[in-house]
Amino acid sequence: MTVERKPLLAFGPAEVVARPTQTPRDLPRLAKPGAGRQGERLTPQFKDLAAAFEAERARLSADTPEEIDPALVVVFDLAGSVKDFRNAINRIDGLEFLSELLGDQSDPDDDFHMTEREAGRTDKRVTHSLYLVMSNTKAIDELLRLFAQWQADPSASFEHGLGKFKTAFQQLTAIRRWGAEDRIRETGLRERWEETLSMVGQSVSTVLVEVELWHRRDAAQRAAAEAHVEEVITSSAGRVLDRSQIGEIEYHALLAELPIQQVQSVLTNGASAIRLLTTDDVMFVSPFTPMSVAPGTLEPVTQTNLARSDRVEGKPRIALLDGLPFTNHDTLQGRLSIDHPDGLGENYPVAARHHGTAMASLIIHGDLTDGGPALDRPLYVRPILQPHEFMPGHEQVVPNRLLPDVLHRAIRRIVKGEGNQPAAAPSVRVVNLSIGAQTRALTRRMSPVGRLLDWLAHSYNLLFVVSAGNHTDEFTIPADAAHDTDAARLAAMRVGFETALLRGILPPGDALNALTVGATHSDGLGEIAVPDTVWDITNPDAPAHYGSVGPGVDRSVKPDLHHSGGRALYTRPIVLPGQTDVAVGLARTAATGPGLQVAAPGRGGATNSTVFTNGTSNATALVTREASRLFDLLESDNRDPEDAPLPDPQYHPLLVRALLAHASSWGAWENSLRNDLGLNGQDARRQLTALLGYGRLDLSRLGEAASNRAVLVAGGQIARNERHTYGFPLPPSLRAKAEWHRFTITLAFMAPTVGQLTRYRSAKVYFSTPDTSLAGGERSDAEHNAVRRGSLQHEIVQGSRAMSFVDGDSFPIHVECMDDAQRLRAGNTIRYALVVSAETAEQTSNTIHEEVRDRLRARARVQGRIRP
């Protein structure tokens, strides 16, 4: 038998019912101290807070003839969290909820600890939530009144809308001001400034920082806060280079240049040594380092006999936000629609056009070594990089602009237009972002650029394909492993696992509604001669050592999938006597390979040059290329009229995202990594999920079914507390056969988000745990809790137990919607796409697709007779 390729099939309409009420789970509970103990603990803290307000009032009054009521940011540090606490905060005159952050976990003590019904008190750590609130003195007085009232009678009722404060007082572990250390603790500012001074010393006179302000509800208050922060910056001999307000994601920031003396003050005397870090209008201060990319080589590169591209017509589907490509290259001429309203192309020498040329080449042609067919639509290109001012051949993100603002303007121009100009490319459905912010991301909060992509994807129904990011620094392995390639390969893998926390996802790859792509150690070049000075220490097709690893925000699955990024070779170290560790770094292979072969600017006017490259950027561009192919498939009208139509185009961006994940799996990775890393027990799957995401993309399974595999798709809009049930017809050839088979279910939805909250998703859509008994198998691959934390759920059930069912039975998939961070309003719905497949070995059955298709058609005929 041979496997014949088959088309996708569509589910019929879903059965819509109310989401069943779930029995509350018996989760560990937080044990809290009583009102008396809380009074002992917190009364001194309230007094310190009141004194801070008085001190601030006195400081301001010294410079102003009239008395001023200061506004300070107050931190409520709560054990656990209090649902809808922000609503109660905003009901008190003088209090304004600003943000909720995930606090540090604490060891249990007699005041706060976790208990379980059976076990009683446990030694589990206590999670914390930080509620950030802008407050004035009058509001603090009201808080003190409420706290005293609660202490006097914990059972007494508070005024309407303030009841949540009783719960908050029970769980309050500390109340204090938001301080200078808070503003830099997780931004990496101190560490980056230490690196700056150690590397360049006094050779630079200024540093750049992104100053993120609290996003106030009132426009006048935002303007006043911005003016005040700008005054603080200019009074210290700094200057503001850029500013941005994006209300939809609660983003308000300034890009500022500070004198190097400010760096020295912070490193010598602490964060509170400079006024900017003690200013209450400031939320975070991060080092600003525009992403820069280095060319693979500046030497003459390989020239090939590439056929010159034919001009293509039509409307672009893909937007590439990157560097300016070499438009006259043989592979690109007539295939690009360049839009550079900022004039970045005017001073962009051809010799510097490396990254945009490579990404455009990969999207349009794929790996040139493979010689695949070119896309038949023009590629829209919006440059957001420019040549580096001091490093020849290097490119960087526009260095004097805030990246969220650059991307916001670029996408709005594509979709809605700019000023009086119409939309530049309204036909675009996919946006390729093969970039990563090199500044360390906040680990417990979505990055501003990640929040922006989530909102843009949801608002404009776009598919963002984003690189996970590269970490290309040298790493060290034991010296005794450097004498043998296999030993070095194992050592490199273990070092990568041990340092995973330092190789986290780079923004905007943390975005929830984007498809984040990691890289595998693979390309189309095949076997090549490797000199003795370099070695290949990555397993074939395994995740590349240079790629970023997850998890994402709230331990969600990131990267979503991996694809070919190009093989990377490493320098073979020379081990000296007495050395215990040796450094291993990437080798330069741009001229000879391995890697993905891409178009490159040539010397002397050459228009047919190529180089070999590697990176998650490459993998992202290749996935974007596959996404375009899937759109072609979904938009094709070459379907059998007896089959149900594929979902409406409004669901295509989500459906493409789901289909890409659906064709991904861990495969042999799991057993290999478990053995090599010594992973076992219940925690192993969670650790592997952070490393592998949903696995490696298998192009042979992408967007197609087969005679032994049926693939069904659906799209819909679901409201709060609804359940949509789809029935996958069970093929009779699987009944009562103890042979291997697999069910794969993938759900993608556009998550509405709330940037101020830790939980972040406004609502969530998910499918309930598949019936593994009916499926005759067990769940595999990604950890079962992680798959529901993002907006892309992908689960595999496989096994060889005999399935018991009668002809006409279906495998039910229940898609459900419920509130998460806040209540989904009546009348609002969430768009989703569903992909489900069933398969077996071709030796077991080569009729799965036809059996499922026949039963779908029969079901449709019955429903057609009933409907009139």
N, C-alpha and C positions, 0 to 999 in steps of 0.2 A: 504493500500500500504506500501511497505517497500523499503528503499533506498538501491539499489544495487551498490556496488563499481564498477567503470569503469576505463579503462586505459586513460592515456593522449593521446591527438590527436595532430597532427602536422599541422600547416598552410602549404599551398602551397607556391610557390615562391612569394616574394613581388613584387608589381608593383613599379618600380624605375623611378622617375622623378626628375627634379630639384626642390629644395626647393622653394616654392613660396616667392616672395618678400613681406615682411611684411610692412604695413604702420607704419611709426615711431610713437611711442606713445608720447603723449604730456606730457612729464615728467617735473617736476619742474626744472627750470634753475638757474644757478649760476650767480648772479649779481656781477660784478667785478669793482674795481676802474680803473681809467684811468692811462695812462703812467705817468702823472705828479704826481699824488698821490702816485703811486708805487715808484717813485723816492724819494719822501719825506720819505716814510716808510722804504725803503730797502737800500738806499745809506749808512746810518750809519752802517747797518748790514754788507754790503759788505766791508766797511772800517775796521770793527772789524775783519772780516775774514782775510783780507789782513794783518792786524797787527798780527794776530795769526800765520800766516805763517812766518812773519819776526821774531817773537819771537822764534819760533821753529827752524828757521834757525840759529839764534844767539846761541841757546842752544846747537845745534849739532856742530856748528863750534868751540865752546869752547873746545870740546873734540877731535876734528879732525883737522888736519893741513889744510885740503882743504875744500873749501866751499861745502856744501851739500844742495841739493834742497829737503826739507822735503815733505813727502806725508801724508796728513791728510784726514780723512773721513769727508765729508761735507754733511749736511742734507738739502735737498730741501723740505720744508714743503709747500705742495700745497693744496689749497682748492679744493676738488674733486680729479680728477686724469687726466692725459694727456696720451691718448693712444699712444703707441710706443715711449714714451719719452726716454726710455732707449736706443733706436737706435740712437737718436740724441746725447745723452750723449757720447756714445762710438765713435762718429765721431770727437770729439775734442781731439787733441793730449794732453795727460796728464790727461784725465778724464777716469775713468773706472766705469761703473755701477756695483754696488755690490748687492743691494737688494732693494725691495720695501716693505714697511710695512704700515699697517693701522694705521693712526694717531688718536689722540683724536678728538672727535667732539667738535665744538665750537659754542657758542651762536651767532646768527646773529648780525651784526653791520652794520654801514653805508658803510663800505668797501666791506664786503662779506656777502651776504644773498641770500636766495632762493626766486625765483619768480614763479608764475603760470600765465598762459595766462588770466584766468578769474579773479582770486583773487588778482593778483599783488604780492606785497611783502608779504612774510609769516614769521611766527616765527619759522619755522623748523630749527633745528640745522644743521650746515654745517659739512659735513664729510671731512676728510683730508687724504692725502696720503703722506708718507715720502719716498723720493727717496734718498738712501744712495749711495754716490759717492766718490771714492778715487780720490784725486786731488793733483796736485803739483802747485807750484807758477805760472808757465807759464800758466797753464790752468785757474787759477783764473784771471789772467790778461786778458785772452781771454774772459772769462765770463763778466768781467767788460766792455770790449770793446763792446760786444754784447748788454749788458744792456744799455749802453750809446747810442748806435746806435738806439735801440728800443725807448728810451725816446725821442730822437731827431725827429724821424719819425716813429710812430707806424705802418704805412702802408708800409714802406720800406721792400724789400725782403731780407732775409738772404741767405747766401751761401747755395748751394745744400746740403740737408740733415739736416740742422740746423733750419728749420722752426718751429719745435716743441718748440724751446726755446722761440719764441714769445708768444706762448700759455702759456708756463710755467711762463714767466714773468708776464703775466696777472693774473695768479692764485697763484702766490708765496706769501705766508703769512709770511714766515720767512726763512732765510738762516743762518746756524750756523754750528759749529763743533758737531760731535757725541761725547757726553761726558760721564763721569763716571756714572752719574745717569741713562743715557740711557742704559748702559750695564747691569744694575741690576733691572730696574724698574719693569719688569714683570716676572722676573725669580724667585721671592720669596727668593732671597739670604739674604737680610737684615732680613726678618721675620724669616727665618730658623736659621740664626746666633743668633738672639735674643733668640730663643727657646733653642739653644745649650748652650748658656751661662747661661740661667736661670735654665736649667735642670742639667747640668754637671759642670758648673763653670770651675774651674781650673783642673778638673780631667782628661781632655784630653789635649794633647799638639798640635794636628793637626786637620785640617778639610780638607775634600775633595771637590773639585769643578770641574765642567766641563767647560772648557774654549773653547768657540766656536769662531773660527777665521773667518774673512772674506774669502770666497773662491775666490782667485784670479785666473784669466784666465791662467796666465803664471806659469808653474811649478817651475821655478827658483824663482819667487816672492813668491810662497807659501812656498818654502823651506826657503827663507830668513826670511819670517814672522814667521815661526815656530821656527827658531833658535833664533830670537829676543825675542819672548815671553818666550821661555824656559830660556833664559838668565835672563829675568826679574824675573821669578819664582825662579830660583836657587840663584840669588843675594839677595833674601829676605829670604833665608834659607828654601825654599820650594824645591820640587822635582817633576818631571814628571813621572807618573806611566804608562801611556798608551797614544797612539796617533793614530789618524785615519784620513784617507782621502778617501771619497767616492765621486768621481767626478760627478757621475750620479745624485746625489741629492744635489750637491754643499755643501757638508759637510766636514769641516776641524776642528778638535777638539783635545784638549789635556785633559787628566785627571791628575789633579795636587793635590798635598798635600801641604797645606799652614800651617805655624805656627799659633797657636791660637792668637798670638799677632796681626796678621793681622785682625782678626775678631774684636778684641777690638778697633783697630784703626778706622775701618770703622764705628762701632757703636758709637764711641765717637766723631770722627771728620768728618764723612761724607765719601761718596764713593771715593772722590778724594784723600783720605788720603793714599791710597796704590797705588804703581806704576802700578800694573797689571790692575787696573780699569781705568787708564788714557792712556793706550797703544793703539795707533791707529789701530794696527793689530787685536785687539780684538773686536768681535761683541757683545757677551753676556758672562756673567759668571753666572753659575747656581750652586746651592748646589747639591752635588752628594750624593744621598742616595740610595744605592742598595735596590731594592724591597726585603722585607723579609716577610716570612710567618710563623706564629706560629702554632704548632700542636693543634688540638682540645683538646687533653688531653695527659698527659704523664703517666697516670695511666693505669693499665690493662684494656683492652677494651673487648667488647662483643665477645665471640667466637660462631661461628655458624657452622652448619653442611653443609658447602658449598661443592658442588661437585668439585673435583679437575679438572681443565681445561684440555682438550685434546690439544695436540700440533697442531697448524695450520700451513699449508704451503701456499706458494704463495707469491705474491709481495705486499708490503705495499702500501696502498693508503693514509693513514693519517700519518703525522709527528707530534709528541708531543715534543715541546721544553719546558722543565720544569725541575723539580727535577728528580733524579734517583729513579725509582720505586723499590719496594721490589719484585725482579724477581721470588722468590720462593713461593710467596703467592699462595694459591690454585686457586684463580681466574685468576692469571696472568701467571703462569708457562707455558712455551711453546708458549706464545702469543706475546712476545715482541722481537723486534730487536733492541738491544742497541748499540749505536754508540757513544763512548766518546773519541774522538781523543785527547782531552785536559787532559785526565787522571783524570777527576773529580771523577770517580767511585772508584778510588783506596783508598781513605780515606773518604768514605761515609758510616758511620755505619748504619746498618739496622734500628736502633732506630730513626734515623733522616730522614728516607725516607717516609715522610708523604704526601707531596703535589703531587709529581709525582705518587705515588702509588694511591692516590685518583683520580687524573685525568685519569690515565690509566684505572682504574676500571670503571669509569663513561663512558668513550669512548667505552670500549669493552663490558660492561654489562649493562650500564644504572644504575638506582637506584636499588641496590640489593634487596630492599624491593619488587620491582615489579616483579623480576625474569624474565626479558626479555631475548630474545635470544642473544647470544654472536656474535660479528662480526666474520666473517669467514676468515679474513686476519690478518697477523701479524701487530702489531703497531710499527712503527719506532719511537724510542725515542732518542733524542739528549739532554743530560743534559746541562742546562745552569744555574742551581742553584747548590749550594754547602752547606754543613753544616755551620751554623753560628759559628764563632770562639769562642764567649763568651756565647751564650745562648743555652743551651742544647735543642735538639729537633727542634730548629728553622732552617730554610733554607733561603738562600738569593742568589740573582743574583750575579754572580762572582764579588767580590767587588773591584777588581783592573783592571777592563776592562770596556771600553765604550760600553754600550748596543748596539748602532747601529752597531758597528764593530763585536760584538759577533753574532748578528743575521745575518748580511751580510755574514760572513764566514760560518755560519751554513747552510743557504739556498743555497749558492753557492756549498757547499760540497754535499748537497742532489741532486741538479739538474745538476751541471756541473762537480763536482769533485774538488779536492784540490791538488795542486802540480802535481805530476805524478799519483795520484790516480784517478780512474774513479769515476763517479757519485755514491754516496753512496746509493741513493734510487730514481732513476729517475722516478719510477712509482707513486711517491707521487703527489697527486693533491690537498690535503687539509692540511693546517698547523694550528694546535691548539696552541694558545698563551693565556693561562690563567694567564697572568701576567699583572702588571700595574706599571708604574714608579711612585713612591710615591712623587717625587719632583713635585711641582706645574707646570703645563704646561703653556706655553705661550698662552695667551687667544686670541691673534689676529694673530697668525702665527702657521702653522702646526709644530708639534714637529719634531725634526730630525728623531726619530724612526718611527713616522707616515709617514714622507716623504719616508723613506726607504721602508716600507711595500707597499706603493702605487707604487713605482717603481718596486719592486720585483714582485708584483702581475701582473703588466702590462707586464713586460719583460719575465716572466717565466710562465704566464698563470696559476697562482695558486689562490686558494681560501683560504684567511686567515680568520679564525674565532677567534675573539679577545674579551676578557672580557672588559666590560665598566669600571671596577674597583670598589673597595669597599671603603666606608667611614664609619669606625666602631667606631669613637669617640662617647663619650656620648653626648646626647643632652638634653636640658631642656624643660620642659613643665610647665604650670601654676600649682601651688600646688593644687588649687581647682579642677583640672581635675584628680588628682591622686587618688581620692577616688572611682572612677567608671571606669570600663574597657572601656565602650563605650565612655565616655568623654575623657579618656586618648588616645584612638585610634584616635579620631577626632583631639585632640590637637597635637599628634605626626604627623599626616598628614599635619596639617597646618604649624607646625614648619619646616617640610621637604620642603614644598613649599616656605616658606619665606627664607630658607637658601640654596636654590637651587644653587645659584652662587658659594657657597663654596663647593659644591659637584659635581664639573664638571667632565667630562670624563677624565680618566687618560690615558696618552700615553702608548702603541700605539693604544688605542681605538679610537683616533681621526682620524686615517687613513681613507681616502676617499674610497679606493678600497677594504677595508676589511669589513667583516660583524661583526659589534660590538653588543655584546649581554649583555643585562641587565637581572636582576633576578626577578622572581615573588615569592611570599610567598606561595610556594606549594611544596609538596613532596608526596611520596606514603605511608607514615606511617599511615595515618588515625588519628582518635581520640586517644589521650593519656591522662593519668592523669597528671595534671599540679599542682605542689606544690604551696602553698600560697606565696612563696617568689618570684615567677616569674609570668609574665602574657603575654598574646598574644595580642599585640596592633596593629596588622596589619590585614587589611581585607583579607579574604581568596582569594588567587590567584591574589591579587593586587601587584603592583610593590613594591619590598622590600625596607624598609627604608634605608638599608645599601648600596643600589646600587647607582652608579653615574648617573647623569642626564645630558641632553644636554643643549643647542644645540652643534653641532660640529662647526668646523671652517667655517666661512662665514655663520653662522646660518643654516648649513645643518642639516638634520635629524640624530641625534645620541641620544641614541643607536638605531640601526636599528630595533631591536625587543627584546622582553623579553621571557624568558623561565624559567622553574622550577629551582630555585636556592637553595631550601630548606627553610623550615620555620625557623624563628629566634624568640626566646623568649627574653624578656627583664626583667631585675631585677625590682621588685616592690619596689618603694622607700618608705622610712618611712618619713612621713611629720611631721616636728616639729612645735610647735606653733610659729606663726609669720612668717613662711616661705612663700614667694610669688612664688618661683620657685623651682623645684626639678630636679635632674639629673637622667636620665634614660640611662642605659647601657646594652649591650648584655649579656645575661646569658650564662653560659657554659652548653651545652646540648649534648656534644659529646658522652657521654656514654649511655644516655637514649633516646635521640631524643627530639623533632622532628628534621628533617633534611633529607638529602639524605644519604642513607646507602652506604658506600664505603669500599673497602679493606683498611687495615691499618697494619703496622708492629706490631707484637705482642711481648709479653715478653716471655722469656724462649724458644725461637725458635718456638713459635706458628705460623702456616701458614694459619690460618683460621679466623683471627681477623677482626673485622669491627668497624667503628665509624660512627657517624652521623655528617654531616657537612652542612654548608650553605655558599653561596657567589656567585658572578657573575662568578667566576672561574668554579663552578659546572655547571651553566647554559650554559656556553661556551662549556664545554666538552660534555654535552648532545646534544647541537645543532650540534657539530662536528659529533657525532654518527648518528644523523638524516641525515646529509649531506652525509655520507657514504652510507646510505640506498638509498638515491636519486640517487647516482652514480650507484648503483646496478640496479635500475629501468631503468635508461637511457641507460645502457649498455646491458640490456637484449635484446635478439633477439627473444623473444616470442611475436611477434606482427602479427596481421592479415595482410597478403600481400596486401589486398585492401586499407589499410591505408597508408598514406604518412609516410616515415621513420622519426624518431625523428632527431633533429639536430646532425650534426657531432660532434665527441668527443671534437674537439677544443673549442666548445661552452659550454661544460658541466660544468666547474667551474662557469661560469656566470649564466648558467641556474639553477644550484643548488642554487646559491645565490638568484636568482629571485624567485624560487619556495618556499624557506623558508620565504621570505618576503610576498609572495602571500598568504600564509596560516596564515598570522598575521593580526589582527585588534584590534581596541580599545574595541569593544563589549560594555559591560555595564560600562566600565571605565569612559566614557565621562560624562554620566548623573550623575554618582556617584560623580565624582570629581567636576563637575560644582556646584552641590548642597553643597557638604561639604566645598569647598573652596570659595564659593560665587563668582564664575567666570561668567561673562556675557559680552555681547558686542563683538565687532569685534576682540578684542585682546585676547579673551579667547582661541580661537583655536590655536593661535601662542604659548601661554603659555602652553597649554596642549601638543602640539607637542614636545616642549623641554622636557617635563616630560615623555612622553609615547613613543616617536619615532613612529614606525608603529604598535605598540601594542604587543599583546601576541600571541605566536605561538600556533596554534591549530593543534595538531598532527592528528586529525581525518580528516583534509582537506589537509594534506601534500602529494603532489606527486600523488594524485589520483583524478579522477572525480567520479561522481555518476550518477545514472539514472536521477536525477533532477538537475545535474550540469555538464556542459561541460567545459573542460579545454584544451586550445590550446596553443602550444608552437612553438617558432621559434628562429632561430639564424642567424646572418648575419654580414656582414662587410659593413660599410657605409662610404662614402667619404664626404669631405667638401661640404656643400650646396646641399646635396642630400636629397630626401624624399623617404622612403620605406613605402608603404601602404599595410596593411594587412586587409582583409575583414573577419570579424567574422560572419558566416552565422546565421541569426536571426531565431530562432526556431518558427514555426507557432503556437505552443501551447501557446506562450506568447502574440500573437497578440490580441489586443482589450480586454485585461483582466486587470481590475483595481485591480490587486493583487500584493503583495510584490514580488519584484525581484531585483537582484543585478548583476552589471557588475564590475569586478575587473581587473585592468590592472597593470602589473608590468614590469618594464624595468630595466635591469642592464647592465652597460657597463664598459669597462676598460678605465678609464680616464687617458690619458697622462697628466703628470703634469710638472709644471715649478716651481721649489723650490724657485726661487728668487722673485717671484711676488705674490702680495696680492691675485689676482684672482685665481692663483694656477693651475686650470685646463687649459691645453693647448687648448682643444676643448671640446664641450659638445654635448651629444646626449640626446634626450628627445622625448616624444610623446606629441603632442599638446592636448589641453584640450578636453576631451571626449565630444561628442555631447549629452549633458544632455537631450535635448528635445527628440531626437530619443530614448534615453535610458529610458525615462519616469521616471526620478529620479533626485536627487541632489547629489553633492559631499559630502562625509563625511570623518571623521577621519582627517589625517594630513593636516596642513595649506597649501594652494595651492602654495604659493611662495616657501616654504621650500623644497617641494618635488623635485624641479629641481636644488637644489644647490649642491647636491652631485653627486654620480654616481649610485644611486638606487632610481628610481621613482616608487612610489606605490600609486595608487589612486582607490577609491571605489565610484561608483555611484549607489545609490539604491533609491527605491521609490515604489509607488503603483499606479502611473498614467498609464492609458492604453497606450500601444505602438501602433503606427500607421505605418504599413508597409505592403508590399505585399510579397507573397512567392517568395523567391529568393533574397530578399534584404539582405544586409550585414551591419554590424556595422563597420565603418572604423576606423582603428587605424593608425595614421600617425607618423612614426618614422623619426626624422629629425636630421641633424648634422650641426653644425655651429661653427665658431671660437669662442674662449673665450679669454684666455690670449694671444694667438698668433695665427698666421695663420697656419692651417694644410696644410702641403705641398702636392702638386699634387702627386698622386700615393699612398699616405698614407691613410689607412682606420682605422676605430675603430671597434673593435669587440663588439657585443651586443647580449643580449638574451631577449626574450619577452615572457610573460605568460599572457594570457587573459582567463577569465572565465565568464560564464553567468549561473545564477541559479535562482530557485524559490522554494517556499515551495513544498514538495512532494504532498500535497493535491491539489495544482494548476496544476502541471504537473509532471509526472514521466517518461517522454520520451525526455527530453531536450537533453541528450547526444546522443541518437540515431538519433534525428532529425538533429542535427548539423553534426554528422558523415555521414549521408546519403548525405547531401548537399555538404560536402567536397569531398566525393567520386564522386559525379556527376560533380562537378567543375573540378576535376582532369581528368575525362574522356573527358570532353570538351576540356580542355587544351591539353590533349594528342593527340586529333584529329587535333587541330589547329597547333601544333608544327611542324609536318612533312611538 
